[in-house]
Structure formats: structure tokens, C-alpha cells
């Protein structure tokens, strides 16, 4: 069976949009973060990680994003 490019593109876009809609927005971060090039992510257990650069690679963790 042969699929057209547009059918594959539409299928891919619908899968990506549904995956993005299923992931919750992390919310607003307030206070002094004092990091350079921050990246934040959450593991499956609900623990948050904040990675930063300069000087070195800093890693901070939190269970609620408001403190350690």
C-alpha cells in the first residue's frame, strides 16, 4: 500500500500535537533562580531538576519547584 506525503505529514502532526497537549505546562517560576542557560525537567516520580551552566554544570532538585 502506498501512502502520500500529505497523509504521512498529517498523521505525524496529529500525533505530535496530541503528545504536546498531554504534557502539562510546568507553571510560572518565581523568585531568584540565578542560573545561566537554565533547563528544567521532571522525572516520572515527580522530582524536578534544574540544570544550569557557568561556572560548571549545576544541578538543583525539588519535589515542588519552590525549594529543595
PDB file of N, CA, C, O and CB in Angstrom:
ATOM      1  N   UNK A   1       0.844  -1.162   0.000  1.00  0.00           N
ATOM      2  CA  UNK A   1       0.000   0.000   0.000  1.00  0.00           C
ATOM      3  C   UNK A   1       0.898   1.236   0.000  1.00  0.00           C
ATOM      4  O   UNK A   1       1.915   1.279   0.693  1.00  0.00           O
ATOM      5  CB  UNK A   1      -0.965  -0.008   1.216  1.00  0.00           C
ATOM      6  N   UNK A   2       0.517   2.211  -0.766  1.00  0.00           N
ATOM      7  CA  UNK A   2       1.339   3.403  -0.890  1.00  0.00           C
ATOM      8  C   UNK A   2       0.630   4.586  -0.233  1.00  0.00           C
ATOM      9  O   UNK A   2      -0.553   4.833  -0.468  1.00  0.00           O
ATOM     10  CB  UNK A   2       1.647   3.704  -2.374  1.00  0.00           C
ATOM     11  N   UNK A   3       1.384   5.314   0.598  1.00  0.00           N
ATOM     12  CA  UNK A   3       0.833   6.480   1.280  1.00  0.00           C
ATOM     13  C   UNK A   3       1.387   7.744   0.645  1.00  0.00           C
ATOM     14  O   UNK A   3       2.547   7.790   0.237  1.00  0.00           O
ATOM     15  CB  UNK A   3       1.154   6.444   2.792  1.00  0.00           C
ATOM     16  N   UNK A   4       0.566   8.747   0.568  1.00  0.00           N
ATOM     17  CA  UNK A   4       1.036  10.018   0.038  1.00  0.00           C
ATOM     18  C   UNK A   4       1.775  10.791   1.134  1.00  0.00           C
ATOM     19  O   UNK A   4       1.583  10.551   2.326  1.00  0.00           O
ATOM     20  CB  UNK A   4      -0.146  10.851  -0.519  1.00  0.00           C
ATOM     21  N   UNK A   5       2.604  11.702   0.705  1.00  0.00           N
ATOM     22  CA  UNK A   5       3.366  12.522   1.648  1.00  0.00           C
ATOM     23  C   UNK A   5       2.433  13.314   2.556  1.00  0.00           C
ATOM     24  O   UNK A   5       2.693  13.439   3.752  1.00  0.00           O
ATOM     25  CB  UNK A   5       4.306  13.476   0.896  1.00  0.00           C
ATOM     26  N   UNK A   6       1.354  13.847   2.000  1.00  0.00           N
ATOM     27  CA  UNK A   6       0.443  14.658   2.822  1.00  0.00           C
ATOM     28  C   UNK A   6      -0.255  13.815   3.885  1.00  0.00           C
ATOM     29  O   UNK A   6      -0.490  14.303   4.991  1.00  0.00           O
ATOM     30  CB  UNK A   6      -0.602  15.346   1.937  1.00  0.00           C
ATOM     31  N   UNK A   7      -0.592  12.566   3.581  1.00  0.00           N
ATOM     32  CA  UNK A   7      -1.224  11.702   4.584  1.00  0.00           C
ATOM     33  C   UNK A   7      -0.261  11.394   5.717  1.00  0.00           C
ATOM     34  O   UNK A   7      -0.655  11.385   6.883  1.00  0.00           O
ATOM     35  CB  UNK A   7      -1.714  10.398   3.943  1.00  0.00           C
ATOM     36  N   UNK A   8       0.989  11.144   5.386  1.00  0.00           N
ATOM     37  CA  UNK A   8       2.001  10.877   6.414  1.00  0.00           C
ATOM     38  C   UNK A   8       2.254  12.130   7.241  1.00  0.00           C
ATOM     39  O   UNK A   8       2.383  12.047   8.463  1.00  0.00           O
ATOM     40  CB  UNK A   8       3.318  10.384   5.771  1.00  0.00           C
ATOM     41  N   UNK A   9       2.326  13.289   6.593  1.00  0.00           N
ATOM     42  CA  UNK A   9       2.564  14.546   7.310  1.00  0.00           C
ATOM     43  C   UNK A   9       1.414  14.868   8.257  1.00  0.00           C
ATOM     44  O   UNK A   9       1.646  15.285   9.391  1.00  0.00           O
ATOM     45  CB  UNK A   9       2.762  15.699   6.319  1.00  0.00           C
ATOM     46  N   UNK A  10       0.187  14.680   7.808  1.00  0.00           N
ATOM     47  CA  UNK A  10      -0.972  14.955   8.665  1.00  0.00           C
ATOM     48  C   UNK A  10      -0.996  14.005   9.853  1.00  0.00           C
ATOM     49  O   UNK A  10      -1.288  14.421  10.974  1.00  0.00           O
ATOM     50  CB  UNK A  10      -2.282  14.833   7.863  1.00  0.00           C
ATOM     51  N   UNK A  11      -0.693  12.739   9.619  1.00  0.00           N
ATOM     52  CA  UNK A  11      -0.650  11.767  10.716  1.00  0.00           C
ATOM     53  C   UNK A  11       0.422  12.130  11.734  1.00  0.00           C
ATOM     54  O   UNK A  11       0.185  12.069  12.941  1.00  0.00           O
ATOM     55  CB  UNK A  11      -0.395  10.358  10.172  1.00  0.00           C
ATOM     56  N   UNK A  12       1.587  12.504  11.253  1.00  0.00           N
ATOM     57  CA  UNK A  12       2.686  12.876  12.142  1.00  0.00           C
ATOM     58  C   UNK A  12       2.336  14.115  12.952  1.00  0.00           C
ATOM     59  O   UNK A  12       2.571  14.149  14.160  1.00  0.00           O
ATOM     60  CB  UNK A  12       3.965  13.117  11.340  1.00  0.00           C
ATOM     61  N   UNK A  13       1.784  15.122  12.311  1.00  0.00           N
ATOM     62  CA  UNK A  13       1.417  16.351  13.022  1.00  0.00           C
ATOM     63  C   UNK A  13       0.340  16.101  14.068  1.00  0.00           C
ATOM     64  O   UNK A  13       0.381  16.696  15.146  1.00  0.00           O
ATOM     65  CB  UNK A  13       0.937  17.406  12.036  1.00  0.00           C
ATOM     66  N   UNK A  14      -0.613  15.240  13.773  1.00  0.00           N
ATOM     67  CA  UNK A  14      -1.650  14.963  14.765  1.00  0.00           C
ATOM     68  C   UNK A  14      -1.087  14.205  15.959  1.00  0.00           C
ATOM     69  O   UNK A  14      -1.504  14.446  17.092  1.00  0.00           O
ATOM     70  CB  UNK A  14      -2.789  14.169  14.134  1.00  0.00           C
ATOM     71  N   UNK A  15      -0.149  13.293  15.726  1.00  0.00           N
ATOM     72  CA  UNK A  15       0.483  12.578  16.838  1.00  0.00           C
ATOM     73  C   UNK A  15       1.308  13.517  17.708  1.00  0.00           C
ATOM     74  O   UNK A  15       1.258  13.433  18.935  1.00  0.00           O
ATOM     75  CB  UNK A  15       1.367  11.450  16.310  1.00  0.00           C
ATOM     76  N   UNK A  16       2.065  14.411  17.080  1.00  0.00           N
ATOM     77  CA  UNK A  16       2.894  15.356  17.829  1.00  0.00           C
ATOM     78  C   UNK A  16       2.018  16.310  18.633  1.00  0.00           C
ATOM     79  O   UNK A  16       2.310  16.579  19.798  1.00  0.00           O
ATOM     80  CB  UNK A  16       3.811  16.147  16.877  1.00  0.00           C
ATOM     81  N   UNK A  17       0.956  16.820  18.030  1.00  0.00           N
ATOM     82  CA  UNK A  17       0.103  17.766  18.754  1.00  0.00           C
ATOM     83  C   UNK A  17      -0.609  17.095  19.923  1.00  0.00           C
ATOM     84  O   UNK A  17      -0.792  17.719  20.969  1.00  0.00           O
ATOM     85  CB  UNK A  17      -0.926  18.385  17.807  1.00  0.00           C
ATOM     86  N   UNK A  18      -1.011  15.844  19.769  1.00  0.00           N
ATOM     87  CA  UNK A  18      -1.654  15.162  20.895  1.00  0.00           C
ATOM     88  C   UNK A  18      -0.658  14.867  22.010  1.00  0.00           C
ATOM     89  O   UNK A  18      -1.019  14.908  23.187  1.00  0.00           O
ATOM     90  CB  UNK A  18      -2.308  13.862  20.426  1.00  0.00           C
ATOM     91  N   UNK A  19       0.585  14.571  21.656  1.00  0.00           N
ATOM     92  CA  UNK A  19       1.609  14.335  22.679  1.00  0.00           C
ATOM     93  C   UNK A  19       1.916  15.622  23.437  1.00  0.00           C
ATOM     94  O   UNK A  19       2.092  15.592  24.655  1.00  0.00           O
ATOM     95  CB  UNK A  19       2.896  13.775  22.040  1.00  0.00           C
ATOM     96  N   UNK A  20       1.982  16.739  22.740  1.00  0.00           N
ATOM     97  CA  UNK A  20       2.252  18.018  23.400  1.00  0.00           C
ATOM     98  C   UNK A  20       1.085  18.444  24.283  1.00  0.00           C
ATOM     99  O   UNK A  20       1.299  19.033  25.342  1.00  0.00           O
ATOM    100  CB  UNK A  20       2.542  19.102  22.362  1.00  0.00           C
ATOM    101  N   UNK A  21      -0.124  18.161  23.871  1.00  0.00           N
ATOM    102  CA  UNK A  21      -1.289  18.533  24.664  1.00  0.00           C
ATOM    103  C   UNK A  21      -1.379  17.707  25.940  1.00  0.00           C
ATOM    104  O   UNK A  21      -1.946  18.167  26.931  1.00  0.00           O
ATOM    105  CB  UNK A  21      -2.561  18.366  23.845  1.00  0.00           C
ATOM    106  N   UNK A  22      -0.832  16.499  25.931  1.00  0.00           N
ATOM    107  CA  UNK A  22      -0.905  15.621  27.095  1.00  0.00           C
ATOM    108  C   UNK A  22       0.101  16.003  28.175  1.00  0.00           C
ATOM    109  O   UNK A  22      -0.081  15.631  29.334  1.00  0.00           O
ATOM    110  CB  UNK A  22      -0.679  14.186  26.674  1.00  0.00           C
ATOM    111  N   UNK A  23       1.158  16.738  27.827  1.00  0.00           N
ATOM    112  CA  UNK A  23       2.179  17.109  28.798  1.00  0.00           C
ATOM    113  C   UNK A  23       1.787  18.417  29.468  1.00  0.00           C
ATOM    114  O   UNK A  23       1.538  19.401  28.772  1.00  0.00           O
ATOM    115  CB  UNK A  23       3.566  17.233  28.125  1.00  0.00           C
ATOM    116  N   UNK A  24       1.723  18.463  30.807  1.00  0.00           N
ATOM    117  CA  UNK A  24       1.296  19.686  31.492  1.00  0.00           C
ATOM    118  C   UNK A  24       2.370  20.775  31.454  1.00  0.00           C
ATOM    119  O   UNK A  24       3.567  20.491  31.477  1.00  0.00           O
ATOM    120  CB  UNK A  24       0.935  19.373  32.937  1.00  0.00           C
ATOM    121  N   UNK A  25       1.918  22.003  31.396  1.00  0.00           N
ATOM    122  CA  UNK A  25       2.818  23.143  31.456  1.00  0.00           C
ATOM    123  C   UNK A  25       3.415  23.209  32.863  1.00  0.00           C
ATOM    124  O   UNK A  25       2.673  23.071  33.835  1.00  0.00           O
ATOM    125  CB  UNK A  25       2.075  24.472  31.091  1.00  0.00           C
ATOM    126  N   UNK A  26       4.734  23.417  33.010  1.00  0.00           N
ATOM    127  CA  UNK A  26       5.336  23.396  34.343  1.00  0.00           C
ATOM    128  C   UNK A  26       4.925  24.554  35.238  1.00  0.00           C
ATOM    129  O   UNK A  26       5.145  24.489  36.447  1.00  0.00           O
ATOM    130  CB  UNK A  26       6.810  23.392  34.215  1.00  0.00           C
ATOM    131  N   UNK A  27       4.342  25.601  34.693  1.00  0.00           N
ATOM    132  CA  UNK A  27       3.906  26.716  35.521  1.00  0.00           C
ATOM    133  C   UNK A  27       4.956  27.807  35.627  1.00  0.00           C
ATOM    134  O   UNK A  27       6.076  27.660  35.139  1.00  0.00           O
ATOM    135  CB  UNK A  27       3.549  26.226  36.894  1.00  0.00           C
ATOM    136  N   UNK A  28       4.579  28.899  36.268  1.00  0.00           N
ATOM    137  CA  UNK A  28       5.453  30.059  36.393  1.00  0.00           C
ATOM    138  C   UNK A  28       6.460  29.839  37.512  1.00  0.00           C
ATOM    139  O   UNK A  28       6.107  29.401  38.607  1.00  0.00           O
ATOM    140  CB  UNK A  28       4.631  31.333  36.652  1.00  0.00           C
ATOM    141  N   UNK A  29       7.710  30.148  37.222  1.00  0.00           N
ATOM    142  CA  UNK A  29       8.776  30.071  38.226  1.00  0.00           C
ATOM    143  C   UNK A  29       8.987  31.474  38.772  1.00  0.00           C
ATOM    144  O   UNK A  29       9.124  32.424  38.001  1.00  0.00           O
ATOM    145  CB  UNK A  29      10.113  29.486  37.620  1.00  0.00           C
ATOM    146  N   UNK A  30       9.014  31.617  40.085  1.00  0.00           N
ATOM    147  CA  UNK A  30       9.202  32.930  40.693  1.00  0.00           C
ATOM    148  C   UNK A  30      10.397  32.897  41.626  1.00  0.00           C
ATOM    149  O   UNK A  30      10.895  31.831  41.987  1.00  0.00           O
ATOM    150  CB  UNK A  30       7.937  33.372  41.451  1.00  0.00           C
ATOM    151  N   UNK A  31      10.844  34.068  42.004  1.00  0.00           N
ATOM    152  CA  UNK A  31      11.993  34.155  42.897  1.00  0.00           C
ATOM    153  C   UNK A  31      13.297  34.257  42.130  1.00  0.00           C
ATOM    154  O   UNK A  31      13.301  34.359  40.904  1.00  0.00           O
ATOM    155  CB  UNK A  31      12.032  32.957  43.817  1.00  0.00           C
ATOM    156  N   UNK A  32      14.380  34.230  42.844  1.00  0.00           N
ATOM    157  CA  UNK A  32      15.705  34.341  42.250  1.00  0.00           C
ATOM    158  C   UNK A  32      16.241  32.958  41.920  1.00  0.00           C
ATOM    159  O   UNK A  32      16.493  32.149  42.813  1.00  0.00           O
ATOM    160  CB  UNK A  32      16.667  35.083  43.193  1.00  0.00           C
ATOM    161  N   UNK A  33      16.411  32.698  40.653  1.00  0.00           N
ATOM    162  CA  UNK A  33      16.929  31.404  40.224  1.00  0.00           C
ATOM    163  C   UNK A  33      18.446  31.471  40.070  1.00  0.00           C
ATOM    164  O   UNK A  33      19.139  30.497  40.365  1.00  0.00           O
ATOM    165  CB  UNK A  33      16.270  30.966  38.899  1.00  0.00           C
ATOM    166  N   UNK A  34      18.964  32.600  39.615  1.00  0.00           N
ATOM    167  CA  UNK A  34      20.403  32.839  39.472  1.00  0.00           C
ATOM    168  C   UNK A  34      21.135  31.710  38.754  1.00  0.00           C
ATOM    169  O   UNK A  34      22.096  31.150  39.282  1.00  0.00           O
ATOM    170  CB  UNK A  34      21.019  33.044  40.828  1.00  0.00           C
ATOM    171  N   UNK A  35      20.681  31.382  37.561  1.00  0.00           N
ATOM    172  CA  UNK A  35      21.369  30.385  36.747  1.00  0.00           C
ATOM    173  C   UNK A  35      21.550  30.923  35.339  1.00  0.00           C
ATOM    174  O   UNK A  35      20.812  31.802  34.895  1.00  0.00           O
ATOM    175  CB  UNK A  35      20.590  29.050  36.726  1.00  0.00           C
ATOM    176  N   UNK A  36      22.540  30.383  34.646  1.00  0.00           N
ATOM    177  CA  UNK A  36      22.806  30.737  33.262  1.00  0.00           C
ATOM    178  C   UNK A  36      22.423  29.548  32.394  1.00  0.00           C
ATOM    179  O   UNK A  36      22.791  28.417  32.711  1.00  0.00           O
ATOM    180  CB  UNK A  36      24.303  31.138  33.051  1.00  0.00           C
ATOM    181  N   UNK A  37      21.699  29.773  31.316  1.00  0.00           N
ATOM    182  CA  UNK A  37      21.224  28.717  30.409  1.00  0.00           C
ATOM    183  C   UNK A  37      20.420  27.657  31.153  1.00  0.00           C
ATOM    184  O   UNK A  37      20.785  26.482  31.110  1.00  0.00           O
ATOM    185  CB  UNK A  37      22.408  28.059  29.692  1.00  0.00           C
ATOM    186  N   UNK A  38      19.334  28.034  31.838  1.00  0.00           N
ATOM    187  CA  UNK A  38      18.591  27.042  32.623  1.00  0.00           C
ATOM    188  C   UNK A  38      17.812  26.062  31.750  1.00  0.00           C
ATOM    189  O   UNK A  38      17.333  26.409  30.670  1.00  0.00           O
ATOM    190  CB  UNK A  38      17.638  27.743  33.567  1.00  0.00           C
ATOM    191  N   UNK A  39      17.699  24.855  32.235  1.00  0.00           N
ATOM    192  CA  UNK A  39      16.841  23.825  31.641  1.00  0.00           C
ATOM    193  C   UNK A  39      16.173  23.094  32.792  1.00  0.00           C
ATOM    194  O   UNK A  39      16.841  22.683  33.740  1.00  0.00           O
ATOM    195  CB  UNK A  39      17.659  22.829  30.717  1.00  0.00           C
ATOM    196  N   UNK A  40      14.858  22.929  32.716  1.00  0.00           N
ATOM    197  CA  UNK A  40      14.134  22.273  33.796  1.00  0.00           C
ATOM    198  C   UNK A  40      13.382  21.078  33.227  1.00  0.00           C
ATOM    199  O   UNK A  40      12.822  21.146  32.132  1.00  0.00           O
ATOM    200  CB  UNK A  40      13.159  23.260  34.500  1.00  0.00           C
ATOM    201  N   UNK A  41      13.376  19.983  33.981  1.00  0.00           N
ATOM    202  CA  UNK A  41      12.638  18.792  33.568  1.00  0.00           C
ATOM    203  C   UNK A  41      12.166  18.040  34.804  1.00  0.00           C
ATOM    204  O   UNK A  41      12.636  18.289  35.914  1.00  0.00           O
ATOM    205  CB  UNK A  41      13.513  17.876  32.669  1.00  0.00           C
ATOM    206  N   UNK A  42      11.234  17.119  34.599  1.00  0.00           N
ATOM    207  CA  UNK A  42      10.653  16.350  35.699  1.00  0.00           C
ATOM    208  C   UNK A  42      10.741  14.873  35.354  1.00  0.00           C
ATOM    209  O   UNK A  42      10.474  14.479  34.218  1.00  0.00           O
ATOM    210  CB  UNK A  42       9.174  16.773  35.971  1.00  0.00           C
ATOM    211  N   UNK A  43      11.116  14.050  36.336  1.00  0.00           N
ATOM    212  CA  UNK A  43      11.166  12.609  36.087  1.00  0.00           C
ATOM    213  C   UNK A  43       9.812  11.976  36.381  1.00  0.00           C
ATOM    214  O   UNK A  43       8.885  12.658  36.819  1.00  0.00           O
ATOM    215  CB  UNK A  43      12.265  11.946  36.943  1.00  0.00           C
ATOM    216  N   UNK A  44       9.697  10.686  36.143  1.00  0.00           N
ATOM    217  CA  UNK A  44       8.408  10.003  36.292  1.00  0.00           C
ATOM    218  C   UNK A  44       7.939   9.931  37.743  1.00  0.00           C
ATOM    219  O   UNK A  44       6.752   9.723  37.995  1.00  0.00           O
ATOM    220  CB  UNK A  44       8.501   8.606  35.724  1.00  0.00           C
ATOM    221  N   UNK A  45       8.848  10.100  38.696  1.00  0.00           N
ATOM    222  CA  UNK A  45       8.479  10.081  40.116  1.00  0.00           C
ATOM    223  C   UNK A  45       8.006  11.448  40.610  1.00  0.00           C
ATOM    224  O   UNK A  45       7.590  11.572  41.762  1.00  0.00           O
ATOM    225  CB  UNK A  45       9.662   9.617  40.954  1.00  0.00           C
ATOM    226  N   UNK A  46       8.062  12.479  39.756  1.00  0.00           N
ATOM    227  CA  UNK A  46       7.601  13.804  40.132  1.00  0.00           C
ATOM    228  C   UNK A  46       8.686  14.722  40.664  1.00  0.00           C
ATOM    229  O   UNK A  46       8.374  15.814  41.140  1.00  0.00           O
ATOM    230  CB  UNK A  46       6.543  13.680  41.144  1.00  0.00           C
ATOM    231  N   UNK A  47       9.932  14.326  40.602  1.00  0.00           N
ATOM    232  CA  UNK A  47      11.041  15.160  41.074  1.00  0.00           C
ATOM    233  C   UNK A  47      11.484  16.080  39.941  1.00  0.00           C
ATOM    234  O   UNK A  47      11.660  15.638  38.805  1.00  0.00           O
ATOM    235  CB  UNK A  47      12.234  14.283  41.576  1.00  0.00           C
ATOM    236  N   UNK A  48      11.663  17.366  40.257  1.00  0.00           N
ATOM    237  CA  UNK A  48      12.079  18.371  39.284  1.00  0.00           C
ATOM    238  C   UNK A  48      13.586  18.551  39.337  1.00  0.00           C
ATOM    239  O   UNK A  48      14.191  18.477  40.406  1.00  0.00           O
ATOM    240  CB  UNK A  48      11.368  19.711  39.542  1.00  0.00           C
ATOM    241  N   UNK A  49      14.191  18.787  38.178  1.00  0.00           N
ATOM    242  CA  UNK A  49      15.624  19.021  38.056  1.00  0.00           C
ATOM    243  C   UNK A  49      15.847  20.327  37.312  1.00  0.00           C
ATOM    244  O   UNK A  49      15.217  20.584  36.287  1.00  0.00           O
ATOM    245  CB  UNK A  49      16.325  17.844  37.329  1.00  0.00           C
ATOM    246  N   UNK A  50      16.755  21.156  37.838  1.00  0.00           N
ATOM    247  CA  UNK A  50      17.154  22.390  37.177  1.00  0.00           C
ATOM    248  C   UNK A  50      18.632  22.265  36.854  1.00  0.00           C
ATOM    249  O   UNK A  50      19.463  22.153  37.756  1.00  0.00           O
ATOM    250  CB  UNK A  50      16.862  23.653  38.069  1.00  0.00           C
ATOM    251  N   UNK A  51      18.962  22.285  35.567  1.00  0.00           N
ATOM    252  CA  UNK A  51      20.344  22.203  35.113  1.00  0.00           C
ATOM    253  C   UNK A  51      20.771  23.583  34.633  1.00  0.00           C
ATOM    254  O   UNK A  51      19.991  24.285  33.989  1.00  0.00           O
ATOM    255  CB  UNK A  51      20.510  21.136  33.982  1.00  0.00           C
ATOM    256  N   UNK A  52      21.997  23.974  34.939  1.00  0.00           N
ATOM    257  CA  UNK A  52      22.485  25.286  34.529  1.00  0.00           C
ATOM    258  C   UNK A  52      23.974  25.214  34.217  1.00  0.00           C
ATOM    259  O   UNK A  52      24.649  24.233  34.532  1.00  0.00           O
ATOM    260  CB  UNK A  52      22.214  26.338  35.625  1.00  0.00           C
ATOM    261  N   UNK A  53      24.470  26.280  33.588  1.00  0.00           N
ATOM    262  CA  UNK A  53      25.893  26.363  33.255  1.00  0.00           C
ATOM    263  C   UNK A  53      26.499  27.603  33.886  1.00  0.00           C
ATOM    264  O   UNK A  53      25.782  28.475  34.378  1.00  0.00           O
ATOM    265  CB  UNK A  53      26.104  26.382  31.726  1.00  0.00           C
ATOM    266  N   UNK A  54      27.793  27.675  33.871  1.00  0.00           N
ATOM    267  CA  UNK A  54      28.606  28.818  34.265  1.00  0.00           C
ATOM    268  C   UNK A  54      28.497  29.138  35.744  1.00  0.00           C
ATOM    269  O   UNK A  54      27.472  29.693  36.139  1.00  0.00           O
ATOM    270  CB  UNK A  54      28.214  30.020  33.466  1.00  0.00           C
ATOM    271  N   UNK A  55      29.430  28.846  36.560  1.00  0.00           N
ATOM    272  CA  UNK A  55      30.614  28.044  36.266  1.00  0.00           C
ATOM    273  C   UNK A  55      30.289  26.559  36.415  1.00  0.00           C
ATOM    274  O   UNK A  55      29.641  26.166  37.386  1.00  0.00           O
ATOM    275  CB  UNK A  55      31.786  28.439  37.194  1.00  0.00           C
ATOM    276  N   UNK A  56      30.715  25.758  35.499  1.00  0.00           N
ATOM    277  CA  UNK A  56      30.460  24.321  35.548  1.00  0.00           C
ATOM    278  C   UNK A  56      29.011  23.989  35.236  1.00  0.00           C
ATOM    279  O   UNK A  56      28.267  24.824  34.721  1.00  0.00           O
ATOM    280  CB  UNK A  56      30.829  23.771  36.909  1.00  0.00           C
ATOM    281  N   UNK A  57      28.623  22.775  35.551  1.00  0.00           N
ATOM    282  CA  UNK A  57      27.247  22.319  35.353  1.00  0.00           C
ATOM    283  C   UNK A  57      26.594  22.187  36.719  1.00  0.00           C
ATOM    284  O   UNK A  57      26.972  21.327  37.515  1.00  0.00           O
ATOM    285  CB  UNK A  57      27.197  20.962  34.570  1.00  0.00           C
ATOM    286  N   UNK A  58      25.618  23.035  36.986  1.00  0.00           N
ATOM    287  CA  UNK A  58      24.910  22.980  38.260  1.00  0.00           C
ATOM    288  C   UNK A  58      23.628  22.183  38.130  1.00  0.00           C
ATOM    289  O   UNK A  58      22.939  22.272  37.114  1.00  0.00           O
ATOM    290  CB  UNK A  58      24.606  24.385  38.766  1.00  0.00           C
ATOM    291  N   UNK A  59      23.304  21.403  39.155  1.00  0.00           N
ATOM    292  CA  UNK A  59      22.064  20.632  39.173  1.00  0.00           C
ATOM    293  C   UNK A  59      21.360  20.894  40.496  1.00  0.00           C
ATOM    294  O   UNK A  59      21.929  20.673  41.565  1.00  0.00           O
ATOM    295  CB  UNK A  59      22.337  19.103  38.974  1.00  0.00           C
ATOM    296  N   UNK A  60      20.125  21.365  40.421  1.00  0.00           N
ATOM    297  CA  UNK A  60      19.303  21.562  41.614  1.00  0.00           C
ATOM    298  C   UNK A  60      18.072  20.678  41.478  1.00  0.00           C
ATOM    299  O   UNK A  60      17.575  20.469  40.371  1.00  0.00           O
ATOM    300  CB  UNK A  60      18.901  23.073  41.800  1.00  0.00           C
ATOM    301  N   UNK A  61      17.581  20.159  42.593  1.00  0.00           N
ATOM    302  CA  UNK A  61      16.398  19.303  42.559  1.00  0.00           C
ATOM    303  C   UNK A  61      15.335  19.833  43.512  1.00  0.00           C
ATOM    304  O   UNK A  61      15.635  20.529  44.481  1.00  0.00           O
ATOM    305  CB  UNK A  61      16.766  17.852  42.921  1.00  0.00           C
ATOM    306  N   UNK A  62      14.089  19.488  43.215  1.00  0.00           N
ATOM    307  CA  UNK A  62      12.971  19.899  44.047  1.00  0.00           C
ATOM    308  C   UNK A  62      11.801  18.953  43.811  1.00  0.00           C
ATOM    309  O   UNK A  62      11.654  18.395  42.724  1.00  0.00           O
ATOM    310  CB  UNK A  62      12.567  21.366  43.751  1.00  0.00           C
ATOM    311  N   UNK A  63      10.984  18.781  44.819  1.00  0.00           N
ATOM    312  CA  UNK A  63       9.779  17.980  44.642  1.00  0.00           C
ATOM    313  C   UNK A  63       8.581  18.841  44.283  1.00  0.00           C
ATOM    314  O   UNK A  63       7.564  18.323  43.824  1.00  0.00           O
ATOM    315  CB  UNK A  63       9.485  17.187  45.899  1.00  0.00           C
ATOM    316  N   UNK A  64       8.687  20.168  44.488  1.00  0.00           N
ATOM    317  CA  UNK A  64       7.554  21.046  44.211  1.00  0.00           C
ATOM    318  C   UNK A  64       7.919  22.304  43.427  1.00  0.00           C
ATOM    319  O   UNK A  64       7.060  23.165  43.239  1.00  0.00           O
ATOM    320  CB  UNK A  64       6.911  21.441  45.494  1.00  0.00           C
ATOM    321  N   UNK A  65       9.156  22.441  42.966  1.00  0.00           N
ATOM    322  CA  UNK A  65       9.675  23.587  42.213  1.00  0.00           C
ATOM    323  C   UNK A  65       9.788  24.857  43.045  1.00  0.00           C
ATOM    324  O   UNK A  65      10.101  25.909  42.486  1.00  0.00           O
ATOM    325  CB  UNK A  65       8.796  23.853  41.027  1.00  0.00           C
ATOM    326  N   UNK A  66       9.549  24.812  44.355  1.00  0.00           N
ATOM    327  CA  UNK A  66       9.616  26.012  45.183  1.00  0.00           C
ATOM    328  C   UNK A  66      10.746  25.970  46.190  1.00  0.00           C
ATOM    329  O   UNK A  66      10.966  26.953  46.897  1.00  0.00           O
ATOM    330  CB  UNK A  66       8.318  26.210  45.902  1.00  0.00           C
ATOM    331  N   UNK A  67      11.456  24.888  46.278  1.00  0.00           N
ATOM    332  CA  UNK A  67      12.554  24.790  47.231  1.00  0.00           C
ATOM    333  C   UNK A  67      13.118  23.392  47.245  1.00  0.00           C
ATOM    334  O   UNK A  67      12.559  22.472  46.647  1.00  0.00           O
ATOM    335  CB  UNK A  67      12.097  25.186  48.627  1.00  0.00           C
ATOM    336  N   UNK A  68      14.204  23.247  47.918  1.00  0.00           N
ATOM    337  CA  UNK A  68      14.864  21.936  47.942  1.00  0.00           C
ATOM    338  C   UNK A  68      14.264  21.053  49.006  1.00  0.00           C
ATOM    339  O   UNK A  68      14.692  19.911  49.175  1.00  0.00           O
ATOM    340  CB  UNK A  68      16.363  22.088  48.179  1.00  0.00           C
TER     341      UNK A  68
END
